[in-house]
Amino acid sequence: MLQLPHQSLQVAALPPQRIPAREDQAGPWHAEAVCRRDEAGLFFAPSKEPTAARLSREEAAKRVCARCPVMVECREHALLQPEPYGVWGGLTAAERRVVLARRRRREAEVKKPASAA
């Protein structure tokens, strides 16, 4: 089993103006994140991590995200910032790049004049 050093997730260290507040609660969304109780090493890759270990670690991180009550808020945070590393909201950095590219394409399609379509 992959053993990683224990570290605190640094989500709470972001400046308050960068973290969107949840509308349904008084505090910021990250206060309720399940990952705050897990090791940050699960969500962020060590340098020169072998592919098999990375895939296993990312799947474990996604399982944590899947049970998180603020997964959507976390994902949107990572897409809006954009966060270049780690698993956020159940998506890897590569998966977030795909989502962002799709959003850009959709926005470009919407902005095209009706006559060009």
N, C-alpha and C positions, 0 to 999 in steps of 0.2 A: 504494500500500500504506500502511496505517495505521502511522505511526511514533510510538511513545510513549517518554517519557523512561525511562531505566533506574532502577529502584528495587528494593530488596530486599523480598521478601515478609515481612510482619511477623508471620507465624504463630509464629515462635520467640520473639517478645517477650511472648507471653501468659504469665501466671503459671503455674508448674508445676502447681498444684492444679486448674487449669481444663483441662489437657490430659491426656486419658486415655492411659495407657501401653499399648503393645501387649503382649498376653499372650505372643506368640511370640518377642519380642525384648526385650533389656534396655533399649533406649532408647525415647523417645517416638515415636509414629507419624510426626510431622511431620519428623523427621530424614531420612526416606526419600522425602519428597514430591518428585515430579518438578518441581513448580512452584517449588521453591527455586532451580532453575537458570534459570528464566524471569523475565521482567519482571513486576513486580507490576501494572503498568499494564494488562497483559492481563487480569487478574482483577478489577480494580476500575475503575469508570467515572470518567472525568474529568468535571468539572462541565459541564453543558449539552451533553453529547454527543449528536449527532444520532442519530436512531433507527437509520438504516442502519449507521452506524459502530458503534453499541452492539451490534446483532445480529451483525455481522461479528466484533467483538472477542469477544463471548460464545461464538460458535461456535468460534473459535480456542482460547479457554480450555478449552472442553469437550473439544476434541481432545487437549489436553495432559492433562487429567484422565483421559481414556479409557485412556491408556497408563500411568497411575500405579499402583504396587503398593499404595498406601495410600488409594485413592479412597474405599472404604467407611468407613474410620476418619475421614477428612476430612469426609465427608458427615454422619456421625453427630455429629461434633464441632459442625458448623455447625447441625445441627438441635437439639442439646441446649443450646447456649449461649443463645439462638439468635443466629447471626451475621446482622445486618440488611443487609449489603452484600456485593457481590462474588460471584464464582463459587467455590463450595466443593464439592468432591466431585462435580463435573460438573453441579451445579444452580445456577441463578441465584437471587437473593433471592426473586423471585416464585414460582419453582418450589418453593423450600423452604417458602414459606407454604402452598402447595397441599398439599404432603406433610404438613405439620404439621396442617392442617385435617382431612385425611383420617384421620390418626392419632387426632385428638381425637374424630372421629365414630365411629371403630371402637371406641375405648375406652368411649365413652358407650353404644354398642350392647351391649357386653359387660357393662357394669354394670347395664343394665336388668334388672329382675326377669323371670324366665321367664314369669310370668303376663301381663305387659304385652306380650310379643312375640306 
